[in-house]
Amino acid sequence: MANRVCIVTGAGKGIGFQIAKDFIMDENIVYACTRSDAENINKLRSELPVNYSKNLFLELFDINDYAKSKEIVQKIWKSNNRIDVLVNSAGIAHGALFAMSSMSDMERVFKTNYFSIVHFMQICSKFMIRKKAGVICNISSIASFRNDPGTMIYGSSKCALNFATKVIAQELGAANIRINSVAPGVTSTEMLENMDQKAIEKQILDSALSKLAKTSDISSLVSYLCSEKSSHITGQIIKVDGGQI
């Protein structure tokens, strides 16, 4: 994957941070996009050798700001004349029973987890089409395959993202642009703080490996899907859930 121009949203922490770190260590140019976790990116940059750190750029903005998102992508394009890889790891968690779920919560979750991701893909893909090449990888969730109580809003937003991934893959394939989604199970990140402990334990018990995933378990698959080693894989939703039933 060396020397590619990579954009990673939600790169300030968790899975997105691990992906950005792996990409930079593979000698890529990485634009780490985050809304509020700049200190993690700056700390990573300070710890890297100069030949790596010079290719790590922090973009601090909210993906829900459509105008700013477009401005950032245009700036990256003008600086490099290409955008090779986009990984959408930005997202927010939500848990509430259906009867207690408000429409405002649903709109907020779908805005970040679906509409803003689709908008960002649309902007980046227009530049990828110019080069007739590009790879997009979305971070979905195993919640889109399960029917656990309390996950109606969050799981639905990821279901929508999965469907968009498959349709967009069909539409952009002619331009040699691949797009896949990775659906992690419970993973050791800060997002677990917003998840019910019993729900975490149930997912672990439902898995063949009976353990939490590490962020590196997810990022290693993302790296593969964004490389030429997976050049014939597109439109797929791939679970990384430890073998859940």
Phi, psi and chi 1 to 4 in degrees:
 res  aa     phi    psi   chi1   chi2   chi3   chi4
   1 MET       -    1.9  -90.1 -166.7   61.8      -
   2 ALA   -55.2  145.7      -      -      -      -
   3 ASN    68.5   21.2  -60.2  -45.1      -      -
   4 ARG   -91.3  153.2  -69.1 -172.8  174.0 -172.2
   5 VAL   -92.5  113.3  175.8      -      -      -
   6 CYS  -118.2  133.7  -55.1      -      -      -
   7 ILE  -111.1  128.7  -57.5  174.9      -      -
   8 VAL  -125.1  116.0 -177.7      -      -      -
   9 THR   -88.7  157.2   70.0      -      -      -
  10 GLY    63.5   33.0      -      -      -      -
  11 ALA   -86.3   -0.7      -      -      -      -
  12 GLY   -74.5  -22.0      -      -      -      -
  13 LYS  -162.8  173.2   58.2 -174.9  177.4 -178.0
  14 GLY    61.5 -140.6      -      -      -      -
  15 ILE   -62.2  -42.1  -68.1  170.9      -      -
  16 GLY   -60.5  -40.7      -      -      -      -
  17 PHE   -63.3  -43.3  177.9   80.2      -      -
  18 GLN   -63.6  -39.4 -175.2   67.4   53.2      -
  19 ILE   -64.0  -47.0  -67.6  167.4      -      -
  20 ALA   -60.0  -41.5      -      -      -      -
  21 LYS   -63.5  -45.8 -177.9  178.1  179.3  179.7
  22 ASP   -63.0  -41.8  -73.5   -1.5      -      -
  23 PHE   -62.0  -42.8  -81.2    6.1      -      -
  24 ILE   -68.9  -34.8 -160.9   68.4      -      -
  25 MET   -72.5  -16.9  -65.1  -51.3  -64.7      -
  26 ASP   -89.8   12.9  -77.6  -22.0      -      -
  27 GLU    69.2   40.9  -59.5 -177.0    0.6      -
  28 ASN  -101.4  166.8  -65.6  -71.7      -      -
  29 ILE   -90.6  119.7  -60.6  167.9      -      -
  30 VAL  -121.6  127.3  177.1      -      -      -
  31 TYR  -104.9  104.4  -71.3   85.3      -      -
  32 ALA   -89.1  111.7      -      -      -      -
  33 CYS  -101.6  128.7  -54.6      -      -      -
  34 THR  -149.8  155.4 -178.5      -      -      -
  35 ARG   -87.1  -36.0 -179.3 -177.1   60.5 -177.4
  36 SER  -151.1    9.3   58.6      -      -      -
  37 ASP  -116.5   46.3  -63.0  -70.1      -      -
  38 ALA   -61.4  -32.2      -      -      -      -
  39 GLU   -62.2  -32.6   64.9  -83.7    6.4      -
  40 ASN   -68.2  -41.2  -67.7  -23.1      -      -
  41 ILE   -68.3  -42.9  -57.5  -59.0      -      -
  42 ASN   -64.0  -37.5  -71.7  -31.5      -      -
  43 LYS   -65.8  -42.7 -176.4  174.9 -175.8  -66.8
  44 LEU   -60.4  -44.6  172.9   61.7      -      -
  45 ARG   -60.8  -40.5 -173.9 -166.5  -71.5  115.8
  46 SER   -67.2  -23.4   69.2      -      -      -
  47 GLU   -90.8  -10.9  -65.0  170.8  -12.8      -
  48 LEU   -86.8  150.4  -68.5  169.7      -      -
  49 PRO   -60.0  154.5  -20.5   31.7      -      -
  50 VAL   -57.1  -39.0  174.0      -      -      -
  51 ASN   -66.8  -18.0   58.2  -41.1      -      -
  52 TYR   -95.3  -46.4  -69.2   99.5      -      -
  53 SER   -61.6  -30.6   63.1      -      -      -
  54 LYS   -67.1  -15.7   65.8 -177.4  177.7   64.3
  55 ASN  -106.1   11.2  -72.4  -33.1      -      -
  56 LEU  -108.6  118.0  177.4   60.3      -      -
  57 PHE  -118.1  135.7  -59.7   91.8      -      -
  58 LEU   -95.5  129.2  169.1   65.5      -      -
  59 GLU  -120.9  109.1  -61.3  -65.0  -14.0      -
  60 LEU   -99.5  106.8 -167.5   62.4      -      -
  61 PHE  -166.2  166.5   69.2  102.7      -      -
  62 ASP   -97.4  122.5 -170.9  -21.0      -      -
  63 ILE   -62.6  -18.6 -164.5  171.5      -      -
  64 ASN   -76.5   -9.1  -69.1  -37.8      -      -
  65 ASP   -89.6   96.4 -175.9  -23.0      -      -
  66 TYR   -62.6  -40.7  -69.4  173.8      -      -
  67 ALA   -64.6  -43.9      -      -      -      -
  68 LYS   -66.4  -39.1 -172.1   65.1  175.4 -179.9
  69 SER   -58.6  -45.8  -64.9      -      -      -
  70 LYS   -63.8  -41.0 -174.4  174.6 -178.1  179.3
  71 GLU   -61.2  -43.5  176.5 -172.5  -39.1      -
  72 ILE   -64.0  -47.0  -67.3  -65.5      -      -
  73 VAL   -63.1  -42.2  174.1      -      -      -
  74 GLN   -62.2  -38.3  -71.2  175.1  -26.9      -
  75 LYS   -64.3  -43.1 -178.2 -175.7   74.4  171.2
  76 ILE   -63.5  -41.5  -66.6  170.4      -      -
  77 TRP   -63.0  -45.8  168.2  -97.4      -      -
  78 LYS   -64.3  -30.9  -70.5  177.4 -178.3  178.1
  79 SER   -76.3  -25.9  -63.7      -      -      -
  80 ASN  -126.0  -15.5  -58.5  -82.8      -      -
  81 ASN    60.6   24.0 -164.5   35.5      -      -
  82 ARG  -170.6  152.7   59.8 -167.7  173.3  101.0
  83 ILE  -134.2  112.4  -64.9  172.1      -      -
  84 ASP   -92.8  -38.7  -59.6  -54.4      -      -
  85 VAL  -137.4  136.2  174.1      -      -      -
  86 LEU  -127.1  126.2  166.4   63.3      -      -
  87 VAL  -118.3  121.3  177.0      -      -      -
  88 ASN   -98.9   99.0  -76.2  -53.5      -      -
  89 SER  -108.8   -4.2 -172.8      -      -      -
  90 ALA   -63.8  139.9      -      -      -      -
  91 GLY   176.7  161.9      -      -      -      -
  92 ILE  -127.6  149.0   56.1  175.3      -      -
  93 ALA   -91.1  158.9      -      -      -      -
  94 HIS  -158.6  139.3 -179.3  -87.8      -      -
  95 GLY  -142.3  124.6      -      -      -      -
  96 ALA  -169.9  143.5      -      -      -      -
  97 LEU   -64.0  151.4  -66.2  174.3      -      -
  98 PHE   -51.6  -45.2  165.8   68.8      -      -
  99 ALA   -65.5  -22.1      -      -      -      -
 100 MET  -103.5    6.6  -56.5  -61.2  -67.8      -
 101 SER   -90.1  130.0  -61.4      -      -      -
 102 SER   -96.5  155.5   68.2      -      -      -
 103 MET   -64.6  -32.3  -69.9  -61.3  103.1      -
 104 SER   -66.5  -37.0   59.9      -      -      -
 105 ASP   -65.0  -42.7  -78.3  -17.5      -      -
 106 MET   -62.5  -44.2 -175.6  175.6  -67.0      -
 107 GLU   -63.1  -40.1  -69.6  170.0   -3.3      -
 108 ARG   -65.5  -44.8  177.3  175.9   58.6   86.5
 109 VAL   -67.9  -45.3  173.2      -      -      -
 110 PHE   -65.9  -33.4  -94.0   77.2      -      -
 111 LYS   -58.1  -47.3  171.0   83.0  171.1 -178.0
 112 THR   -80.6  -46.1  -60.2      -      -      -
 113 ASN   -82.6  -15.9  -68.4   -0.2      -      -
 114 TYR  -129.8  -64.5  179.7   68.0      -      -
 115 PHE   -61.2  -45.2  -68.7  113.8      -      -
 116 SER   -69.8  -32.3  -66.7      -      -      -
 117 ILE   -67.3  -45.8  -60.1  -61.7      -      -
 118 VAL   -61.0  -42.3  169.3      -      -      -
 119 HIS   -60.8  -43.7  176.2 -105.0      -      -
 120 PHE   -65.7  -39.7 -148.5   80.5      -      -
 121 MET   -62.0  -40.1  -74.9 -167.1  -75.0      -
 122 GLN   -62.5  -44.7 -169.6  176.0   57.0      -
 123 ILE   -63.5  -50.7  -58.3  168.5      -      -
 124 CYS   -65.3  -40.3  -70.4      -      -      -
 125 SER   -65.1  -29.6   64.1      -      -      -
 126 LYS   -62.2  -35.4  -71.9  178.8  179.0  178.9
 127 PHE   -77.7  -35.6  -68.9  114.6      -      -
 128 MET   -62.8  -37.5  -69.3  176.5  173.0      -
 129 ILE   -60.2  -34.6  -71.2  169.7      -      -
 130 ARG   -60.9  -32.9  -63.4 -173.8 -172.3 -176.0
 131 LYS   -96.5   -3.5  -66.0  -68.2 -174.8 -179.8
 132 LYS    54.7   40.2  -61.8  -67.0 -175.7 -169.1
 133 ALA  -165.7  148.7      -      -      -      -
 134 GLY   161.3  157.6      -      -      -      -
 135 VAL  -134.4  135.5 -177.4      -      -      -
 136 ILE  -125.0  136.3  -59.9  171.4      -      -
 137 CYS  -132.9  124.1 -172.5      -      -      -
 138 ASN  -101.9  142.4  -65.0  -41.2      -      -
 139 ILE   -95.4  108.6  -55.7  -58.2      -      -
 140 SER   -95.8 -139.9  179.2      -      -      -
 141 SER  -164.4  149.4  170.5      -      -      -
 142 ILE   -64.2  -17.4 -163.8   63.3      -      -
 143 ALA   -60.4  -23.2      -      -      -      -
 144 SER   -74.4  -10.7   62.0      -      -      -
 145 PHE  -108.9  -16.4  -67.7   93.3      -      -
 146 ARG  -100.2  173.5  -64.0  173.8   62.2   93.5
 147 ASN  -132.0   42.0   57.8   -5.2      -      -
 148 ASP   -67.0  138.8  -62.5  -50.5      -      -
 149 PRO   -56.1  139.5  -25.2   35.1      -      -
 150 GLY    91.4   -1.3      -      -      -      -
 151 THR  -112.6   14.0   63.5      -      -      -
 152 MET   -56.2  -49.6 -171.5  -87.3  -67.3      -
 153 ILE   -70.4  -52.7  -67.5  178.8      -      -
 154 TYR   -62.1  -48.6  178.8   73.0      -      -
 155 GLY   -62.3  -38.2      -      -      -      -
 156 SER   -64.0  -39.4  -64.7      -      -      -
 157 SER   -64.3  -35.1   70.5      -      -      -
 158 LYS   -77.6  -31.8  -66.0  -61.2 -172.9  176.5
 159 CYS   -60.3  -43.9  -77.3      -      -      -
 160 ALA   -61.2  -41.1      -      -      -      -
 161 LEU   -65.2  -39.1 -176.4   60.8      -      -
 162 ASN   -60.8  -45.6  -68.6  -11.6      -      -
 163 PHE   -64.2  -43.0 -173.4   76.4      -      -
 164 ALA   -59.9  -40.5      -      -      -      -
 165 THR   -57.1  -45.9  -64.9      -      -      -
 166 LYS   -68.8  -39.7  -68.4 -174.3  -75.4 -173.3
 167 VAL   -70.9  -44.1  172.9      -      -      -
 168 ILE   -63.6  -35.8  -64.0  168.9      -      -
 169 ALA   -59.7  -39.7      -      -      -      -
 170 GLN   -65.7  -40.3  -69.7  -69.2  -35.4      -
 171 GLU   -75.3  -32.3  -64.8 -175.4    8.2      -
 172 LEU   -98.4   -4.4  -62.3 -175.1      -      -
 173 GLY   -58.8  -36.9      -      -      -      -
 174 ALA   -64.1  -22.6      -      -      -      -
 175 ALA   -94.4   12.9      -      -      -      -
 176 ASN    62.9   35.7 -166.3   35.0      -      -
 177 ILE  -111.8  124.4  -62.5  169.8      -      -
 178 ARG  -102.3  146.6  -63.0 -172.2  -63.8  108.4
 179 ILE  -145.2  129.6  171.7  171.0      -      -
 180 ASN  -136.7  165.2  -63.8  -73.2      -      -
 181 SER  -123.7  144.5  -77.1      -      -      -
 182 VAL  -111.3  129.9  172.5      -      -      -
 183 ALA  -113.3   93.4      -      -      -      -
 184 PRO   -72.8  149.1  -14.0   29.4      -      -
 185 GLY   -83.3 -160.4      -      -      -      -
 186 VAL   -62.0  126.2  -75.7      -      -      -
 187 THR  -127.4  144.4  -54.8      -      -      -
 188 SER   -72.2   85.3 -176.9      -      -      -
 189 THR  -138.5  175.5   69.4      -      -      -
 190 GLU   -62.8  -23.9  -62.0   87.0  -16.1      -
 191 MET   -64.3  -22.4 -167.7  172.3  -79.2      -
 192 LEU   -62.6  -22.9  -75.1 -170.5      -      -
 193 GLU   -63.0  -24.2  -62.9  172.5    3.2      -
 194 ASN   -96.1    6.9  -61.1  -44.9      -      -
 195 MET  -110.3  140.6 -169.8  172.4  177.2      -
 196 ASP   -62.7  134.3  179.6   73.6      -      -
 197 GLN   -61.3  -38.4 -174.2   60.1   38.4      -
 198 LYS   -65.7  -35.1  -70.5 -176.6  178.5  179.6
 199 ALA   -68.1  -38.0      -      -      -      -
 200 ILE   -62.4  -47.6  -64.5  172.5      -      -
 201 GLU   -62.6  -37.1  -68.0  170.8   -1.4      -
 202 LYS   -65.5  -43.3 -174.7  177.5 -171.7  -52.5
 203 GLN   -64.5  -37.8  -75.8 -155.7   35.6      -
 204 ILE   -64.9  -43.4  -67.3  173.8      -      -
 205 LEU   -65.8  -30.7  -72.5  172.4      -      -
 206 ASP   -77.3   -6.9  -75.4  -12.2      -      -
 207 SER  -100.0  149.4   69.6      -      -      -
 208 ALA   -65.4  -34.7      -      -      -      -
 209 LEU   -88.1  -15.1  -63.1  179.9      -      -
 210 SER    53.5   48.7  -61.5      -      -      -
 211 LYS  -158.0  162.3   62.4  178.6 -177.2  178.6
 212 LEU   -70.8  149.1  -70.2  172.2      -      -
 213 ALA   -80.8  152.6      -      -      -      -
 214 LYS   -93.5  155.5  -56.9 -173.8  -62.6  -66.6
 215 THR   -59.1  -31.5   54.5      -      -      -
 216 SER   -67.3  -27.0   57.9      -      -      -
 217 ASP   -63.4  -35.4  -65.7  -35.7      -      -
 218 ILE   -79.9  -45.8  -44.2  -55.4      -      -
 219 SER   -65.6  -31.1   64.5      -      -      -
 220 SER   -65.9  -37.7   60.1      -      -      -
 221 LEU   -69.4  -40.6  176.0   58.1      -      -
 222 VAL   -59.8  -44.1  172.4      -      -      -
 223 SER   -58.6  -42.3  -67.9      -      -      -
 224 TYR   -63.4  -46.7  170.2   72.9      -      -
 225 LEU   -66.2  -23.4  -69.3  172.9      -      -
 226 CYS   -93.8    3.6  -66.6      -      -      -
 227 SER  -105.0  170.4   74.7      -      -      -
 228 GLU   -70.3  -14.1  -72.8  -57.7  -50.2      -
 229 LYS   -66.2  -18.5  -68.5 -179.0  179.3 -179.9
 230 SER  -114.6   34.4   62.8      -      -      -
 231 SER   -64.4  -13.1   60.5      -      -      -
 232 HIS  -114.4   21.9 -155.4   58.6      -      -
 233 ILE  -114.7  119.5  -60.4  175.8      -      -
 234 THR  -155.2  155.1 -166.8      -      -      -
 235 GLY    71.8   22.6      -      -      -      -
 236 GLN  -107.3  147.9  -56.4  -56.8  -52.7      -
 237 ILE  -114.0  108.7  -43.1  -60.3      -      -
 238 ILE  -108.8  123.2  -56.4  174.4      -      -
 239 LYS   -80.7  140.3  -57.7  175.8 -173.4  177.0
 240 VAL  -128.3   78.4 -172.7      -      -      -
 241 ASP  -127.6   11.5   61.3   -0.7      -      -
 242 GLY    72.8   15.8      -      -      -      -
 243 GLY    82.5   52.6      -      -      -      -
 244 GLN   -73.2  145.7  -69.8 -171.1   18.7      -
 245 ILE   -79.2      -   58.0  174.3      -      -
